[in-house]
Amino acid sequence: MTIKIDAHTEATLIVRIAEKLQTVPCKSTHLTHEVFAWADDLIDDLSADARAKIDRFVGERGLSNLIRAEFEQDRSKWHTYIKIGAGRPLTQFPFVEDTIGYAKKLIAVIKSLPIRYRLTVALPPHFSAPLLSEVPDVTSLPSNIIICRGSHLPAPLPVYSKHEMVDMGLFHDWNKGETVSREFKGDRFYFTMPMSGYAFSPIASIIGRSLEDHIKAFYGASLATGFTSISFDNNQDKLSYIAIHTEDPREIIATEQIEEELLGVSAFSSTSSFARRNNSDIWAAYQTAITKVGTIFNDNVDCRRLFSACVWYYRSRINSRPLDALLQATIAIEVMLGDRKASEGIGLTNLLASRCSYLLGRSSQHREEIMANFKRVYDLRSQIVHEGRHILQTGDRETVRIANSLCASIIHRELDIRSRVES
C-alpha cells in the first residue's frame, strides 16, 4: 500500500529537490504555494502507481502541497519564530541548511504514505447536553468510529510547541481573546475516527473532507430517524476545528476549520426532543437509535448507498434555498431507489414512485397517496432541471417539505432493514 520508489529515481529526486531548496527564492514573507510550484514538475519522475497514490492521498498538486506542508510543520516546531526574508532561498530556514538531508527526509515522508491518523471534532453543545448524564461516556460504531466525552479521548495528546494554528483552532477562547488550557472538554461529546492518507496545514486535506462527510451522514441519518432535530439557536459555536493527530508518536499535528455546511445557526443537530420523548429510559432509547444510525458506517454496497443518501438529505435539510433543497432531496431518493437500467423501459419517475410506494405504503390507499406525492415532487424537479425554473411559487415550500418527508421515510425504512441485516 505504501509508495514504492526505486533507488535510481530516489537518488535523482533527492538531488533535484536539494538544488531547488538552494536556488528557488521566496517571493514574499509568506510560504505561498508559488514557492513550491517547482515540485509539480518532479512528480513526472515517479511511476504511474506512485503518482496515482500521491493524488489519492494528498490531492491536486500533491507533491508541492506535501513539501509545503512539511515546511510549515517543521517551521512551527522550531524553538524560535522564523521570519521569511523575501528574495532569499529556502535554505534561510535552519532546518534546511543540510539540503540533501532535508530532501531525504521529504522522500521518506512520500514513501511512508498513507500515514495513519485519528481525526476528532467536537459535536455541537445541543447534541451533547441532553445526553451527558444519561448515556455511556463512550459509544463504539462501525469502522472504528467512537463518540465519547472529551475526557475519554486517547490521552495524552501533546501539541507542538509554538504551533500557532493548533492553539488558535483548539485551545483559544475567542470571547476573551486568549489561549486556554490544552484539554478537550469533559462536558462535550466528540466524534473521532481513524483514517489513512496525508494531513497538512494550512490547506484542507482529503481526510478532513472525508471526516466532514461522515459527520454529515451521521447527522442526516440522525435527522431521518428522529434521533436529532435541527436547532436554530444563535448561541452556538461559531468556530469548530478538526484535530488531526498521529498515533505514533501521539500528538496533534494539524487542525482544519470545519466547513460552512457544518457551522452556522441552522446546521446543529439537537437531541433535546429525543431526550424528552424517551425520558423514562433514555439509555435504552439511545442504544437503539445510535445502533441504527451507525449502520451507515458499515463497509458494504448497501450501507455505502445509505451513507451517500444521508449526506444529501442533511444538505437538503439545512439548505435555506427551497428549490435547491428539493434537488438535494431527490438526489438522496435516487441514490436509494434509482436503477438506470430498470428505468429505461418505464421511466425514472414511475420506477422511483413505484418503489417508494411499495417500500413505505401500509395499504393500497396509502401507496396511492405516496405515488401522488412523489409525482408532485418530481414534477417540480422537472420544472427546475428541464425548464430552468428558479422563482419560488405558491405551494413550492409544501412540495419541498413533502420531498424531505419522503426522503427521511425512505432512509428510516432502509436503516430499519439494514440494521437488522447487519446485527
C-alpha positions in Angstrom: 0.0 0.0 0.0 2.9 2.4 0.7 4.5 4.3 -2.2 7.4 2.5 -3.9 10.3 4.5 -5.4 13.2 2.7 -7.0 16.8 3.5 -5.9 17.7 5.4 -9.1 14.6 7.5 -9.1 15.0 8.3 -5.4 18.6 9.4 -5.8 17.6 11.6 -8.7 14.8 13.2 -6.8 17.0 13.9 -3.8 19.4 15.8 -5.9 16.7 17.8 -7.8 14.9 18.7 -4.5 18.2 19.8 -2.9 19.0 22.0 -5.9 15.6 23.7 -5.7 16.0 24.3 -2.0 19.3 26.1 -2.6 18.2 28.2 -5.6 14.4 29.0 -5.5 13.8 32.3 -3.8 10.8 33.2 -1.5 9.0 35.9 -3.4 7.3 37.3 -0.3 7.3 36.9 3.5 4.8 34.0 3.3 5.2 30.4 2.3 2.8 30.5 -0.6 2.1 27.6 -3.0 4.1 29.5 -5.6 7.3 29.0 -3.6 6.9 25.2 -4.1 5.4 25.1 -7.6 8.7 23.5 -8.8 7.7 20.3 -7.1 4.9 19.7 -9.5 7.4 19.0 -12.2 9.2 16.4 -10.1 6.2 14.1 -10.0 6.8 13.1 -13.6 9.9 11.2 -12.4 7.7 8.9 -10.4 5.9 5.7 -11.6 2.3 5.9 -12.6 1.3 3.9 -9.5 3.2 6.4 -7.2 1.7 9.4 -8.9 -1.8 7.9 -8.5 -1.3 7.3 -4.8 0.0 10.8 -4.2 -3.0 12.2 -5.9 -5.3 9.9 -3.9 -3.7 10.7 -0.5 -2.7 14.3 -0.9 -4.9 15.6 -3.7 -4.4 18.1 -6.5 -0.8 19.5 -6.7 0.0 16.7 -4.3 3.8 16.8 -4.3 4.1 20.6 -3.9 1.4 20.7 -1.2 3.2 17.9 0.7 6.5 19.7 0.6 4.9 23.0 1.6 3.1 21.2 4.5 6.3 19.6 5.8 7.9 23.1 5.7 5.1 24.5 7.7 5.2 21.7 10.2 8.9 22.0 10.7 8.8 25.7 10.9 6.1 25.6 13.6 8.2 23.2 15.7 11.3 25.4 15.7 12.1 26.8 19.1 12.1 30.4 17.8 9.8 32.0 15.2 11.4 32.2 11.8 10.7 35.2 9.7 10.9 34.8 6.0 13.2 37.0 4.0 11.8 37.8 0.6 14.2 37.1 -2.2 16.2 34.6 -0.2 16.2 30.8 -0.9 14.6 28.2 1.3 17.9 27.5 2.9 17.3 30.5 5.1 15.4 28.1 7.3 17.8 26.5 9.8 16.2 23.0 9.4 17.0 23.1 5.6 20.7 24.0 5.9 21.6 20.4 5.0 19.6 20.3 1.8 20.5 16.7 0.9 19.4 15.6 4.4 16.2 17.5 4.2 15.5 16.2 0.7 16.0 12.6 2.0 13.5 13.4 4.8 10.9 14.6 2.3 11.4 11.4 0.2 10.9 9.3 3.4 7.6 11.1 4.0 6.4 10.4 0.5 7.4 6.7 0.8 5.5 6.4 4.1 2.2 7.3 2.6 -0.5 6.7 3.5 0.0 7.8 7.2 -2.4 6.6 9.8 -4.2 9.4 11.8 -7.1 9.8 14.1 -9.4 12.7 13.4 -11.5 14.3 16.1 -14.1 17.0 16.2 -16.5 18.3 18.9 -20.2 17.7 18.4 -22.5 20.7 19.0 -23.4 21.6 22.5 -27.1 20.9 21.8 -26.2 17.4 20.8 -24.2 16.7 23.9 -26.0 18.5 26.8 -29.3 16.5 26.8 -27.4 13.2 26.8 -24.4 13.7 29.1 -25.9 12.4 32.3 -27.9 9.6 30.7 -25.8 7.7 28.2 -22.4 5.9 28.1 -19.3 8.0 28.1 -18.0 6.0 25.1 -20.0 4.6 22.2 -18.3 2.5 19.5 -19.7 2.4 16.0 -18.6 0.5 12.8 -15.4 1.5 11.1 -13.8 2.1 14.5 -15.7 5.4 14.9 -16.1 6.5 18.5 -18.5 9.0 20.1 -17.1 9.9 23.5 -16.7 12.6 26.1 -13.6 14.7 25.7 -12.2 13.2 28.9 -12.2 9.8 27.3 -10.3 10.7 24.1 -7.0 8.9 23.7 -4.5 10.7 26.0 -2.1 12.3 26.3 -2.3 14.4 23.1 0.6 16.9 23.3 0.7 19.6 20.8 3.8 21.0 19.1 5.3 24.0 21.0 4.7 27.3 19.2 2.2 25.7 16.9 0.0 28.7 16.5 -2.7 27.1 14.3 -3.3 24.3 16.8 -3.5 26.7 19.7 -5.9 29.0 17.8 -8.1 26.2 16.5 -8.5 24.0 19.6 -7.3 25.9 22.6 -8.4 29.5 22.2 -11.2 31.4 24.0 -12.5 33.6 21.2 -14.7 35.6 23.6 -11.7 36.5 25.8 -9.1 36.6 23.1 -6.8 34.3 25.0 -5.4 30.7 24.9 -7.0 28.3 27.4 -5.8 25.1 28.9 -4.9 22.4 26.4 -7.6 19.9 27.1 -10.7 18.5 25.5 -14.0 19.3 27.3 -15.5 16.7 29.5 -19.0 18.2 29.0 -19.0 17.6 25.3 -19.2 14.6 23.1 -16.6 14.2 20.3 -16.8 12.3 17.0 -13.5 10.6 16.4 -12.3 8.0 13.8 -9.1 6.6 12.2 -8.2 7.5 8.7 -5.2 6.9 6.4 -3.8 9.5 4.0 -1.9 12.7 4.5 -2.9 15.6 6.7 -1.4 19.0 6.1 -1.8 22.6 7.0 -2.8 25.3 6.0 -4.7 23.6 3.2 -7.8 21.4 3.7 -6.9 17.8 3.4 -8.7 14.9 1.7 -9.1 13.1 5.0 -10.5 16.2 6.6 -13.2 16.5 3.9 -13.9 12.7 4.4 -14.5 13.2 8.1 -16.9 16.0 7.3 -18.8 13.7 5.0 -19.0 11.1 7.8 -20.4 13.8 10.2 -23.0 15.0 7.6 -24.0 11.3 7.0 -24.3 10.9 10.8 -26.5 14.0 11.1 -28.6 13.0 8.1 -29.3 9.6 9.5 -30.0 11.0 12.9 -32.4 13.6 11.5 -34.2 11.0 9.3 -34.8 8.7 12.3 -35.8 11.4 14.8 -32.7 10.9 16.9 -31.9 14.6 16.4 -33.6 17.7 15.1 -32.4 21.0 13.7 -31.6 23.7 16.3 -31.9 27.3 15.2 -30.3 28.7 18.4 -27.9 31.6 17.5 -25.9 30.9 20.7 -23.8 28.2 19.1 -20.1 27.6 18.5 -19.1 29.9 15.6 -15.9 28.1 15.0 -15.2 24.4 15.2 -11.9 22.7 14.3 -10.9 19.1 13.3 -8.0 17.9 15.4 -5.7 15.6 13.3 -3.4 13.5 15.5 -0.9 10.7 14.8 -0.9 7.6 16.9 2.8 7.1 17.0 4.1 9.4 18.1 0.9 10.5 19.8 0.5 14.2 19.0 -1.8 16.7 17.3 -0.1 17.7 14.1 -2.7 19.9 12.4 -6.1 21.4 12.6 -8.7 22.3 10.0 -11.7 24.6 10.3 -14.8 22.6 9.7 -16.7 23.6 6.6 -19.6 26.0 6.4 -22.3 23.3 6.0 -21.5 22.1 9.4 -21.5 25.5 11.0 -24.0 28.3 11.4 -27.4 28.7 13.1 -29.2 26.0 11.0 -26.6 23.3 11.0 -26.6 21.9 14.5 -28.3 18.7 15.5 -30.1 18.8 18.8 -31.1 15.7 20.9 -33.4 17.7 23.2 -36.6 16.4 21.6 -35.3 12.8 21.6 -34.5 13.1 25.3 -37.9 14.4 26.2 -39.7 11.7 24.2 -37.7 9.0 25.9 -37.2 10.5 29.4 -38.3 7.3 31.1 -35.4 5.3 29.7 -33.0 7.5 27.6 -30.2 4.9 27.9 -32.1 2.1 26.1 -33.6 4.5 23.5 -30.1 5.9 22.8 -28.6 2.4 22.3 -31.3 1.6 19.8 -31.1 4.9 18.0 -27.3 5.1 17.8 -27.0 1.4 16.7 -29.5 2.1 13.8 -27.7 5.3 12.8 -24.3 3.6 13.0 -25.4 1.2 10.3 -24.4 3.7 7.6 -20.7 3.2 8.5 -20.6 -0.5 7.6 -18.4 -1.2 4.7 -20.7 -2.8 2.1 -22.6 -1.6 -1.1 -26.0 -1.1 0.6 -24.6 0.8 3.6 -22.4 3.0 1.3 -25.6 3.9 -0.6 -27.3 4.8 2.6 -24.3 6.8 3.7 -24.4 8.9 0.5 -28.2 9.4 0.7 -27.8 10.6 4.3 -25.2 13.2 3.2 -27.6 14.6 0.6 -30.5 14.5 2.9 -28.6 16.5 5.5 -27.6 19.1 2.9 -31.2 19.4 1.8 -32.4 19.9 5.4 -30.0 22.7 6.2 -30.4 24.5 2.8 -32.1 27.9 3.1 -32.9 27.8 -0.7 -36.1 25.7 -1.1 -35.7 24.8 -4.7 -32.0 23.8 -4.2 -33.1 21.8 -1.2 -35.7 19.9 -3.3 -33.0 18.9 -5.8 -30.7 17.6 -3.0 -33.6 15.6 -1.5 -34.3 14.0 -4.9 -30.6 13.1 -5.3 -30.8 11.3 -1.9 -34.0 9.5 -3.1 -32.4 8.4 -6.4 -29.3 7.2 -4.6 -31.6 4.9 -2.5 -34.1 3.8 -5.1 -32.7 4.5 -8.6 -31.7 2.0 -11.2 -30.6 3.3 -14.5 -31.1 0.1 -16.4 -34.5 -0.7 -14.9 -35.8 2.8 -15.6 -35.1 2.7 -19.3 -38.4 0.9 -20.1 -40.9 2.6 -17.7 -39.2 5.9 -17.0 -37.3 7.0 -13.9 -40.2 8.9 -12.2 -42.6 5.9 -12.5 -39.9 3.5 -11.3 -39.0 5.6 -8.3 -42.6 6.3 -7.4 -43.5 2.6 -7.5 -40.5 1.6 -5.4 -41.2 4.3 -2.9 -44.9 3.5 -2.5 -44.2 -0.2 -2.0 -41.4 0.5 0.4 -43.4 2.8 2.6 -47.1 2.1 1.9 -49.1 0.3 4.5 -52.2 -0.2 2.3 -53.3 0.3 -1.3 -54.8 3.7 -0.5 -51.6 4.8 1.3 -49.5 3.6 -1.6 -51.6 5.7 -4.0 -51.1 8.8 -1.7 -47.4 8.2 -1.8 -47.4 7.9 -5.6 -49.3 11.2 -5.9 -46.9 13.0 -3.5 -43.9 11.5 -5.2 -45.0 12.7 -8.7 -45.8 16.1 -7.3 -42.2 16.3 -6.1 -40.8 15.1 -9.4 -43.0 17.5 -11.4 -41.3 20.4 -9.6 -37.9 18.8 -10.0 -38.5 18.5 -13.8 -39.5 22.2 -13.9 -36.3 23.2 -12.2 -34.0 20.9 -14.2 -35.5 21.0 -17.6 -37.2 24.4 -17.7 -34.8 26.3 -15.5 -37.5 27.4 -13.0 -35.8 29.4 -10.2 -38.6 31.5 -8.7 -40.5 30.2 -5.7 -44.2 29.9 -6.3 -47.3 29.2 -4.2 -47.2 25.6 -2.9 -43.5 25.0 -3.5 -42.5 25.1 0.1 -45.1 22.4 0.8 -43.7 20.3 -2.0 -40.2 20.7 -0.6 -41.5 19.6 2.8 -43.1 16.5 1.1 -39.8 15.7 -0.6 -37.8 15.8 2.7 -40.5 13.8 4.4 -40.4 11.1 1.7 -36.6 11.2 1.8 -36.5 10.8 5.6 -39.0 8.0 5.5 -37.0 6.1 2.9 -33.8 6.4 4.8 -35.5 5.4 8.1 -37.1 2.4 6.5 -33.8 1.3 4.9 -32.0 1.8 8.2 -34.5 -0.5 9.8 -33.9 -3.1 7.2 -30.1 -2.8 7.1 -29.7 -2.6 10.9 -31.5 -6.0 11.2 -29.3 -7.5 8.5 -26.1 -6.2 9.9 -26.8 -7.1 13.5 
